[in-house]
Amino acid sequence: MREQSEFERILAKVQAWFCSYVCLFIIDDVWVVNDIDANILQKLSVLTDTAGGSGGRRSRLLYSTRDRELRQIGERVAFEPREKVGKEAVDMLVHASEANREEVDDASCKEAVGEILEICCGLPLTLNVAGTSVRYMRERWEGEVSGAWGAYVSKMKRRNTIREESPKDGYSSLNTTLHTSLDILESNAGSSGETVGEFSFRKMHRSLCVMKKQDRIPLSLVGDLWEMDEERTEWCAKEMERVGLVELQYEKGCGGLRVHDLTHDFAVEEANKKEGVEKWCKKMADVCRAGGGLFAMSEGRDGEGKSAREEYVFENIYRVLRQGGCVEELKRLFLSARWVKTVIRRGGVWQYEEAVKGLSRDLKRKRGSGGVTRGRVDEDAVDTMVLMMRAARLSVPFCGENNAGIYFQLYGRVKHKARDSGCVRKILEEIERYAPRPWVRPVSECVARADGTLVEHIVLPYFGTQEIQVGIDSRGEVYGCQVEESGAKVTVFTQSAEETKMVRLEGESETESQGAGVLEASRRKRGGPLRACFRMCIGSVKSEVSEEKPSVTRATCSTFCERKGYVVMGYDDGTLRLWSMSEKKVLRSFRGHRSRVACVAMSGNGRRVVSGSLDKSVRVWDLETGAQVGDALVGQMGPVSSVAMSGDGRRVVSGSLDWIVRMWDVETGAHVGDALVGHTDGVFGVAMNRDGRRVVSGSADESVRVWDVETGAQIGDALVGHTDLVWSVAMSGDGRRVVSGSEDKSVRVWDVETGAQVGDALVGHTGPVHSVAISGDRRRVVSGSAGECVRVWDVETGAHVGDALVGHTNFVVNVAISGDGRRVVSGSEDKSVRVWDVETGAQVGDTLVGHTHWVESVAISGDGRRVVSGSRDKSVRVWDVERGITLHTGREEDWEEITSRFLKTRDLGTASRAGRTPIFSREGRIVQRREDGSEAVLAQVESQARLHIDHDHGVAVGRAGQLVVIMKLVL
């Protein structure tokens, strides 16, 4: 029930189980606190349509609840009154009291037993509390045990809490039995007369109002709450258990208390009559702070185990502080880098996000109530809390349990706001104070800003693969699949607010036969551009399937239906296979193509899949039966490079290397409208809107075009801005927004009506963008890259706040550091050279421009005043950094002579001494080798960039996308 990302798959399973039956589904004891809300109940109502029915009978779903928020949902169902004194009620009372039936039926007890049954009204919990209390009295009773029954009834009557006008449904009498249990403990009838000091049993039980329903609280915390030592706490808990007030449990040697939901309600009601729940929550907050405080739970050695007490505090502290009215303390917690570090280490980012959002809403409602100055302070606090929340979310994929690595991420994602925010300055000071040594302080922009367009980063297992598909559902959850470069494995991923899951599918790779042409195509290197692969295969693929020995085939493309948990893979032998993600096995195969399957897509309802092949055909398949739907859709004159399908599976659009886009009616096999002609190179990406009336296409001609299917006309001008071929496109359901991903490593969003680009290009990927998707509300875009990652962008509210990001406008190719370690020089694909100050990260002087192509190599003098750059324009330039002018221009082949003449110190490669300390760089990480041989990641950038360490000056530099990475080693 908690894993909503699995919900649709579970319902599909239920449909298979119950489809032939008329069923009554009963869900008992539903509570909002357990994440079961009206939305979940609405989804569960699908069960009634899932099961079968005949002759007017249909399945029904019932749920029981005592939650006020859920009582008004659906139609109320009345049951016949429960039997008060029937055999089942008597048996429950006898069992709880540990008496025998003869004792209960004895004349001396019978009247008292009858009165207890009458009061309890057959409610199991009330019967259990009453029976357990009678047992407690029987064990301590002096004289005939039958007298204990009458004494218990007398105590119940003295409470006098049952009014004649109250409905005697058992719930009304529960309070009486609970009060009676407490009376028995307080009087200690028939016992040794031990006391518990100032803390009465009533006060102890009221204190349990701090618990959450259906929760377990460690005895060590309970003891602090009751102000008792461990031995006395356990004795009191056992006494309360003996009269049915609590349940004492032991897990891994740690004792804990559980309380029934209704008993918890009683504790809350009694607390509100006396001290108030808020007072108890404040005391619980004091208990949580005791000892080393909230931050002490993660200040030990990285990877240290967590106690049950710490776990409980960590999971409940937000609720306790909020219910205790400790808003200022909760705010201080969220504005602490040490706490956010703890959150990341303990995997609690989702709960932390929810708590920050709740407190932010509370503070915004109160903003201004304390005057203008107070309002500004609260505004800064709210903005910084949200900034840290987003920083934590973005940092998770790049953090282990090492504190230094987490601090690096947090520092780098928020430091750009330090000038404008006092709260951010305090956070940076806290990190610099508490970060373990050694740690790495980011000087320049080393990681994405937390208030930028990037809101999520999912790191995938394979680097450099082109075959990736991404999607985003109506709840904003991201999903997709990635084919390993060799084609032997596919990783399916789903990402929700709570977590990211990855499932690897492999095996089932043997094919029955392949033609010679197909075998030739399958041996081609798949790491090169797909366009080149397509062009090499044109005219070389044979249509016949020859009789050859079975051989291994590889996956070439895949598509994932999150709703049903299905993955369909296309293979280079022309087959498709349907995989079950949960079972990790092939359910069925589809055969029909005579060459490599180049692209696949699934309908929104998960019932059909469409495939395009190098054999120039498009085919549609029924996933349930495995049969091909209609004939092959033929008409493209070149290999089919991209396909998309409408939500209902009735329309298909295809793009081809013949530069043409076509729309098909699946049922008739006919073209819908005319061929969509306008591109001047192969089409690599196609998509359509919800009703199939608009189509978007992306091409190797670097353009994106939107089409009206009915008329065949292009809507507006071509959308231009990419500087390389467009691999992928997506369209919003209403057809008003388009998103595109390109070989130029950027993602762009377009307004179809105006033809304008929405905001700046979304940059950060370190490889070509091969798949994009857009959410239903058009606010979020998902992109998948060959650079091992999936990124989620907020295109509505993600504009940068604060200083604009100054730097290169295209990817950095090379960097070098001066001999004195004070300056760094960088060369970029944007044809420029820039020099940077190592201490501040700021650019020194003007941008050095003059090259007419990429700058591929750079070097800098020992004092950082002169720079030499080499470019693809075959020239070498010598620059004066202070004046921003060219001192000398030479030829590419004279690089060695020019650098030796104008510079005294070469680049970082000769200045670095990687072996002098146990700190080194590897695949975009700065790593420390500990004395015990283990390794700790001190810093990690968002790509596998090459980093260089100058140990003489404690500086690390490198490149990551468009960023020049500068870091200081703090020892």
N, C-alpha and C positions, 0 to 999 in steps of 0.2 A: 504494500500500500504506500510505503514511503518512496519507493523508487518509481516516480512518475514516468521516467524515461522508458521503463519496461511495461508501462500500463497497457498500451495498445497490443503489445505482443501477448500479454497475459490474457486479455479479452479474446484475442484470436484463438488461443488455446482452449479457453472456456467454450467458445462456439463449437469447436470440434468435439469437445467432451459431451455437451448437453443438447446438441442440435436435435436429437430424436426424442426428447423427453419434455413433459410438462413439469416444471420445477417450481419449488418454493425456495427462494434464496433468502436466508436470514443472516443479517449482520448485527451482532449484539454489542451493545455498550459503545456507541460511537461518541467520540469527543473531538472537538476542534483542536484541543491542545495536542492531539496526536496527528495533526496535519490532515485530518479528514474533514473537509469542508463541504459546502453546498456543491462546489464544482466536482469534487470527487464523487459525491452521491449521484449527481447527474450522470456522470460517466458510468457509474455502476448500474444505473437504470437500463443501460444497454443490455444487461444480462437478460432482462425479460423478453427482449426481442431476439436474443441469441438462441434461447431454448425453443424447442418446437411446441406445437399445439395443434389440436384438431377438435372438431365438433364443438366449437365455441369456447373450449377451455384454452387458457393462456397462462404462461408462467407469471409469477409475481415475485417482487422483491420487498422485503420488510426490513426495517432497521429499528433498533431500540436505542434511546438516548435519554439522558437527563440534562443534556446541554441546552441551555435556553436558546442559543443561537441556531440550533438545528430542529427545534420542536415544531416550527411552522412549515417545514419543507415536506411536501407530499400530502397525502390524505391520511388523517388519523385513523388508526385501526383499534377498535375496542375488543378486548378479550373477555371471555367469561371469568368471573371471580375465581381466584385461586382457592383451593380447599384449605380451610384454616386448621382443622383438626383431623385431617385424613391421615392415612397410613404413612405417606411420604413425610409429612410434617413431624409426626411422632418419631419416625426413624431418624430424621435429622437431629432432633432434640436429644434423643437417646445416644446417638453416636457422639455428639459434641460433649455431652455430660459424662460419658463413659460409664453410665449406669446400665443396668440390664432391663429387659422388658418387664420382668417380674416386679422389679422395684417400682417402675413407672405405673404399672397396673395395680399396685397395692393400694388399698383403700386410704392409707395414711398419706399417700402422695398424690393420689388421683385428682383430687380437687385442685391442688396447687398446679399440677401439670396442665390441667385443663385451662386454668386461668392464663398460664404462660402462653399456651398455644393460641388462645383467643386474642391475646394482646399482639403476638407476633404476626398474626394474619397469614401465616404460611411463607413469609419472606425468608429465604435461606440465610441471608446475612444476619437478620435479627435473631433467628433461631440459633445460629452458631454462637453469637455473642451471649445469648441467654444461657445456652447449654454449657458453654465454656466457663461462664461465671459460676453456674451451679456446681460444676466439677471442682472449681477452685475452693468453694465453700465446703463441699463434701469432704475434700481431702483434709480440711482443717477443723471439721465439725467434731465437737465433743458430745458424744451420745449417739443416738440413732441417726443414721445419715438421712432418713426420711425427713427429719426436721429441717435439713438444709433447704429442701424445696419450699417449704412454707416460709422460711426466713427470707429466701430470695424474693418471693412474691410480696412480702411485707415491705421490703426495701423498694421494690418497683412502685408500689402504691404510694409510699411516702414521697416519692419524687413528684407524683401528681402532675405529670406533664401532658397527659392525654386528656383532651377535652372531648365532651360528648359530641360536639358539632364537627370535630375533625374526622375526615375520612379514615377509617381504620384499614389502611392498605398495607400495613407493615412498615412503610417508610416513615409514617408519622410516629410509630412506636419505637423506631430505631433509636431516637434520641433518648428515650426512657431507658432502654437496655444499656446504652453507652454511659449515661449518668450513673446508672446502678453499678456498672462495672467500676467506675471511678470511686463511688461510695464504698464499695467493698474493699478496694485497695487502701483508701484513706483510713478506714476504720480498722483495717487488717484483722477482720473478724476471725477469731480462733487461731491466729498465728502468734509468732513470738513477740509481736508488738514492735518490730524494728521501725525506725523512722528514717526519713530521707532528708532531714534538715529543713532549710527554708524553702526548698523547691518541693512543692506538693505534687502529687501525681496529676492533679487537674492542670496545674501550671505546665508541667512537662508535656502533657498531651496537647495543650493549646499551642505550645511552641512548635509543634509539627505542622502548623499552618504555613511555615516557610517552605515546605516541600512542594513539589510539583506532582500533579496526579500521576499515578502509576509509576512513581519514581522510587529509587532506593537510595537512602542517605547513609553514609558510613557512620558507624558508632563513634568514631573519634570526633567527628564534627558534632554529633548529638551530645557527647559528653561536655564539650566546650560550651555548647548552648545551654546545657543544664548546670554548668559550673561544677562538674563532678569529675572524679578520677575515673580511670578505665574500668576498674573493678565494680565501683558503685553504679556506673552507667549501665554496665551489662546486667547487673542484678535488677535494676529498675526496669530495664527493657524486658527482661524475662518475666517479671511480675505482670507487666502490662500485656504481654503476650498470653499469659495464663488466663486473662479475663477477656480475651478477644479484641483488645484495642489495637494491637499492632502485630506484625509478623516479623520475627527475628530470623535473619538468614546469614549464612556464612559462605563466602566465596573466596577461594584462595587464601584462607586463613583470616580474612577480613570480615568482621561483622557489620551488618547493616540492617536498617529498619525499612519495612514497607507498610503502607497504610491503605486500606480499601478506599476507593473513591468517595463513598458515602461517609465513611469515618473521617476522611479528610475534610469533607464539607462541614461536618460537625465541629472539627477542630477550628476551622475558619470562623464559623458562627460564634463559637465560644470566645475566640480571641478578639473578635470585633466587639463583644459585649464588655470585655475587660480592657486589656492593654491596647488592642488594635493590631491588625496584621502588620502595619507599617513599622511599628515599634519592634516587633519580632524580626522583621526583615533587616532593620538597622542593626540589631544585635547580631544577626547572622552575618551581615557584612563585616562587623568587627571581628567575628570568629574567623572569617576567611582571610582577614588582614593579619591575623595573629602570626607570631613567629617572624619569618623573613618577609612577610607581606606577599602581595599578589605576584610581584616580579621574581620572587625567589624560586618559584617553581621551575624556571628554565635557566637559571644562572649557573647550573652545574656543567659538567663536561658534556659536550655534544653527544646526543644519542642516549643519554642516561634514561633509565626506566622511569615510569610515572606511577605514583601511588594512587590508590582508589580515592583517597581524600583529595589529592590534587586534581584528579579527573573530575570529581564532583564539583569542586570549586570552579574549575575552568568552564564547565558546561552550564553552570547555574549563576555565575556571578552577575551577568548582565540583568537577568530577571530579578535577582535579589536586590541589587542596587536600585533598579528602577522602581520596584514595589516598595522599597524602603525610602523612597523620595530622595535618594542620594544622587541627584542629577549632576551636581558639580563634580563629585568623585567619578561618576561614570564618564563625564566629559574629559577629566584628566587622564583617565585610563585610555580612552580612545586617542588622546593627543600624546601618548607616550610611545616612542619608538621601541622601547623594551617590551611593552605589551604586544604591539603589532608583530614584533619578532616572535614572541611566544605563540601568538595565534597561528602564524605560518608554520612554525615547527610542529605544532600539535594538530595540524590539519583542520583548524577551526575557522577558515576564512569565510565559509558560507554563513555560519551563525554570527560571526563578527559583522558581516555586511548587513544582515537583517537588523542587528542591534543598532548599528550606526544609522541606518535609515530611520528606524523608529525614534531614536534620540534626536536626530536632525529635524524630524517633523515636529517633535515637542518643542525644541528650541526656537524653530521658526515661528511657531504659534505665539511664543512668549516674547519674541524679539521686539525691542522697543519699550517693553514694560518698565525697564529700569532706567530710561532716559536715553539720549542720543549716544553718549559715550558707551554705555553698557551695550546698546544695540550694535555698535561697531565691533566691540569685543566679541560678542556672540556670533556676529556674522563671520568674523575671521575664524573663530573656533569651528563653526559649522562647515565652512568651506575647507578648512584643513582636515577635519575628520573625514569628509568625503574624498579629499585628495589622497589621504593615507589609505582609505578603503580601496580605492582604485589602484594605488601603488601595490598593495598587498595582493590584489587579484592578478595583476600583471606579473608580479614577481614569482608566483608559485612555480611555474614550469622551470625556473632557473635556480631554484633553491633546494638544497638538501636540508639536513639538520644542523649544518654548520652556521653558527651565529654570524661570523664575519661575512660569509657569502650573502646572508639575508640582509645585513646592514648595508652592504654595497648596493644591493638592488633598491632598497628603500631610499637611501641617500640620493642615488642617481636619478630617481623618478620624481623627486619633489624639490630638489635643490634650486631649480630655476625660479621658484616662487619665494625664495628667501628674502629678496629685496623688498617685496610688497607685503609679506606676512610675518608678524611677530611670532605666531604659533609655529610656522615652519622653521624659523631661525632657532627656536628652542629645541625642536626635534633634531635638527642637524647638530646642535651642540651636544645633545644627549647621546647621539650616535658616536660622535667623536670622543666622548668621555667613556662610554661603556663598551664600545666595540673591542673585542679581544685582539691582542697583538700577536702576530702581525695581522693587519687588515689593509684593504685597498680602498682609498678614497677616490671616487670618480671626480676628475677635474672638468673634463669636457662633457658633452652629451654622449654618454656611453650606452644608455638604454632609453627606451621610449618614455616620454613624459606621461605622468599619470593623468594629466588633464587634457591630453591630446585626443585624436580621433580613434586611436587604438584602445579597445576596452577588453580584449581577450587575446591570449596567445596560447595556441595548442601546439606542442612540440611532437612531431611524428617520428617514427623509428627509422625511416629510410631517407637518406640524403641524396638529392640529385634526380630522383625519379620524376618522370613527367606525368605519369598516370595517376591523377588524383581527382576525386569528385567531392564537392562539398554541398551542403544544403542547410536550410534553417526552417524550423517548423513554426506553427502559429504561436507557440509558447516562447519562442526565442531561443530554443535549444538547438545547438549545432550538431550536425552529424555528417558522416561521409566515409570514404574509403580510399586507401592508397595502395597501389600495386608496387611491390618491390621491383627494383630495376631489372633483376633477372627474370621476373615474372613467375617466380616459384611461390611467393607468399603475398597475401593481401591482408592489410590491417584495416579493420572497421572500427570507427571511433564514434562515440556519442558523448556530448558535453552538455551538462545541465548546470543549474545553479549550484547543486551540491557537489558534483564531481565530474571528472572525465574518465570514461571507460574505454578501454581498447581491447579488441578481440582479434587474434591472429588466425587466419584461415590458411591452411596449406595441405598439400597432398592432392590426390585425385588428378594427377597431371599426365596420365598416360592416354594416348589417343589411339584409335584403331588403325587409321591410315592417313597418309598425307601425300599430296602430289609433289612432284619435284619442284615446281615453281614455288609452292608454299614453303617447302623445306628451305629453299634458297632464301626466301624472304625472312624466315624465322631465324636464320643465322646472322642476319644483319645486326650490327651494334645498335641496341635500343637506347643507348645514352645520348645519341645525336638528336637533332630536331626532328619532330614527327613529320614536318613538311618534307624534309629531305628523304625520309623513309618512304613516304607516299610516292614521291616523284621517281625514286629508284624502282618502285614496284610496278609503276604503270606499264602495262603491256607485257609484263613478265609473268603474270599469274595465270596458270592454266585452269581451265574450267572443269577438266576431268579430274576425278579422284582415282589415282592409280593404286594397284594392289601392292603395298609395301609392308614391311614389318612394322609392328607398333613402335612408336617413338614418343619421346617426351614432348609435350606441348606446353607452352607458357601462357600465362594470363597477360592480356594486352590492355584490358580496360575493365571497369567495374562500375556498378551502380548499387545504391543501397536504399531500401525502403524501411525507414525507421519504424513506421506504423506496424509492419508485420515481422520485422526482424529478418528480412530476406536480403541476400546479396546475390546479384547476378553478375557473373564474370564472362567476358568474351575472351576467346583464346586464339592463338595464331594458327590453329588448324581449322578455323571456321566454326567451331562449336561454341555454345553457350552453356553454362551450368548454373543452376539455382542452388544456393547454399542456405542452410539454416544457421544463423549466427549463434543461436543458443545451443544447438546440438553440434555445431562445427562439422557438418557433413553435407555432402551433396544430396539434394532431394531428387533432382532429375536433370537430364541433359536435353539440349535442343540442337538439332542438326538440320542444316539447309544451306548455309553459306558455303561457297567453294573456295574461299580464301580467308585471310585473317579478318577477324572482327575488330574494327577500328574504334567503334564507339557504341555505347549502350545508354539507354535512359528508361526510366520506369514511370508508369502512370501514377497520378496522385493517390489513387485508391489501392495501389499495389497489386492489381489483377493482371496487368499486361506489361510487357517490356518490348522495346523496339531496339533493333540493332542495325548498324550500318557497317559495310564491309568494303575491303579492297576489290571485291568482285562487282562493285558498282550498284549493288542492290540494297534495299531496305526491307527488313522483315519484322513482322509483329508476332508476338508469341503470347499464348494464354498460360499464365504461370500455374494455374490449378490443374490443367489437363496436360500441359506440355506440348500442345498442338500449335502449329502455325495458324495464325488468323488470316484467312484469305491467301491470295497469291503474293509472291514477292512484288514489292513496289519498285518498278524499274523505270528509268528515265534519265538518271544522272549519267553523264558521259565520262565521268572520272570517278576515282575512289570516293566513297562516302566518308567524310571526315568528322561529321557532327550530326547528331540527331536529338530531337526533343519530342515529348508527347504531352498532350493535354491531360488534365486531371482525370477525365473519364475514359481516357484511352481511345477516343474515337478519331482524333486527328494527330497527325505526325508531321513534323517539319524536318527537312534534311538539308545539309550543306555539303558541298563537294569541292574537290580540287578543280572542277570545271568552271568555277567562279559563280555557279548558279545555286539559288535557294529554291526549294520546292516544298509545297504543302500537299498532304495526302489525306484522303478520306479512307480510314482503315476498313470500314464495312464494304465499300464499293471498290476500293483499290484505285480510284480515279484521282486525278489532280484536282485540287481546290484552287480555282483561279488559274492565272497564267504563271509561268515561271518568273521568279523574282530576280531580275537581271540588273546589274549596276556595278558590282564589284569588278576590280581589274586584276584580281589574283585569287588564289584559293580561299575558300570559306572554311574556317576552323571552329567557329562557334555559332550555334543557333539556339534560340529560345522563343517562347510565345507567352502571351498573357493568358489570363484565366479562361476567357471564352474563345480563345484561338483566333481572334480577329486581327491581332497584331503580332508581327514576328520581328525579332531583332537578329541581326547577324554581324559577326566580326570576321575580319579577313586579314590575309597576309599583305593587303594593300594599306594596312595601318588604319583603316577606317571602320566605324560602326555605323550600320544603316538600319532604319526602322521601316517596316513595310505594312501597308494595308492589304490584307490577304484577299479580300473580295475584289478589289480593283486591280491589284498587282502593282499599285503605284508606291513609290517611296514617299514616306512622310517626312517632309522637310529636307534639309540638306544632310549630307553625310556628317556624322559626328567625328570630328578629327581632333587630335591632340596627342595620341600615342605616337611614339617615335620608332616603333617596331611592330611586327605582326601582332594581331589581336588573337589570342588563343581561346578566350572564353567570354561569354556574355550571359546575362540574365535579365529578366524583365519582371517588374512588379505585377501583381494580379490585375490592377486596373490599367496597365499599359502606359502609365504616365512617367515612370522612372526606369532607366536602364543602367546597368553596371557592366563594366568591361574590365578584363584582365589581359595583360600583354607581355610579350617577350621583353619589353623595356622595364619589367619588374614593378610596374605601377598598376594601381586600380583606380578607375575613374567612374564617377557617377554622373548621369546625364538627365536633363529634363527634356522629355520627348516633345512637349508642346513648343518650347522656345528653342530647342536645339543647343542650349547652353550647358556647360559643365557646371555641376553643383559643387561648389567649394573647390579646394585644391585637390590635386591628385593625391591619393593615399599611397604613401611610399614607406618602405621599410623592409619589404621582402628582398632577400638576397639572391633570388632566382626568378625565372619567368613565372608568371601567374597563370596557371593552367585551368583553374576552376573558380567560378564566382557564384554567389547566390545573394538574394535580397529578401529581407523579411516582409511579411504582409503589410506592416505599417510603414514600410519604406524607410525606417529609421536606422536599421542595421544592415551592414553588408558583411558577408563572409568571403574570404579568399584563401585559396590553397595554392602553394607554390612548390616548385622543384627544390626550394631551399629548406626542406624538412619541416615546414610549419604551416599551420592554419591561423589566420588572424581574423578577429572580429572587430569591425569599425562602427562607431556611432557617427553617422553622416549628418545628423540633425544638430546635435549639441556638442560635437567634439572639437569645435574650433579651439585653437591654442589660446590660452589665457596668459597674459604677462608678455615678456619679451618674445619677439619673433625668433624662430630658430635660425641663427645665422650660420651660413656654411655653404658647402658645395650643393649644387642643384642636380647633380648626377653622382654616380657611384665613384667612390674613392678607389684609386688603383694602387697607389704606393704612398708610403710615409717614411720619414727619416727624422732623426733627432740630432740636435747640435752637440758638439763635443762637451760643452759645459752643462748640458742637460736642461737648459732653460727655454729652448725653442724647438718646435716641431714643424716640419714642412710637409705638405700633402699635394699630390697631383691627382686629377680627377678626369672622368669621362666628360665633364662639362667644359674641358679644354683650359681650365684655369689652374693656377698654383696659389696656395694660401699658406701663410705662416702663422703659428699659434704660440701663445705664451703658456708655458707649462704650469705656472702657479695659478693663473686665473682661468685658463681655457679660452680667453678672448683672442680674437684675430689681431695680429700685429700688422698695422699699416693697411694699405689697399690690397685688393685682390690683384694678383699678377696675371695679366691677360696679354695674349699675343699669339699663342699657338692656335692652329686651325684644325686640330684633331686632338684625340685623347692624349693626356699627359700620362705616360707609362712609367717613368722613372724620375726620381728626385734625389738630390743630395744637398747638404747644408754645411756651411763652414763651422769651425769650432766655436766662434763667438756668435753664430746665428745671424750674421749681417749679410751674408751672400748665399744665394741658392742657385743650383744648376738643375735644369729640367730637360728631359728628353720626351719627344712626342711622336705619335704616329704620322705626323706631318713631315717626319724625317729630319727635323731640326733639333738642335740643342741650344738652349738659351741660358745665359748667366744673368741673374737679377741682383739689383741692389735693394735689399728689403726695406731699408729706411726711406729711400726716395721713391720706391715702387717703379723703377725703370729698368730697361734691358741694357746691360753693359756690353754684352757680346752675343752674337748669334753664329752658331757653327753647324756642322753637319753631324748626322746621327753616328756615322762611323768614327767620329773624332771624340766620342764621349769620354774615353779614358784620358786622353791628352788634355781636354778642356777642364775636367774636374781636378786633375792634378795641378794644373796651372793656376786655377782660380780659387781652389779650396785647400785648406790645410788638414781638415778632418773629414773623413768619409761618413757614410750613412751609419745608421744604428747597427747594421749587421756586423760591422767590425768593432763597434764600441761595446756591444753586449757581452757580458761574461756570465752565461747561463749556469755555469757549474759552481759558482762561488757560494751560493746560498741554496737552502733546500726549497726555494721558490722558483717555479718555472712556468712557462706557458704551454698550453696544449689545446688545440681546437676551440679557440675563443674563450679559454679559461685561464685564470691565474691560479696555480695549484701550489699548495704547501705540502711537502712531505714531512710527516711527523717523525719523532724519534722512534716510535713503535712500528714504523713502516707504513702506516695508514696515510691516506691522502685527504686533504680538506680543500674544497674549492673556495677560494677567497673572493673571486669575482668571475662573472660570466656574462658576456655580451649575448645579444639575441641572434647571432649567426656564428658559423664556424670560421670566424675571422682569424687571420694570423696576427698574433700579438708578439711584440718584442719587449724584452725587459732590459733596461740599462741599470744594472745593479750598482754601478758607481754613484749614480745620482738618485736611486730609488724611484725610477720612473718607468712606467709601461706605456707603450704607444702601439697603435694599430689602426685598422680600418674596419668599419662595419656598415655596409651599405653606403649611404651618403655621409655617414658620420666619421669624423676623425676622433679616435678614442685616445684620451690622455688620462692616465691614472697615476696617483702617488702611492708608493708603498710606505705604510706607517708601521715601523718596527718597535 
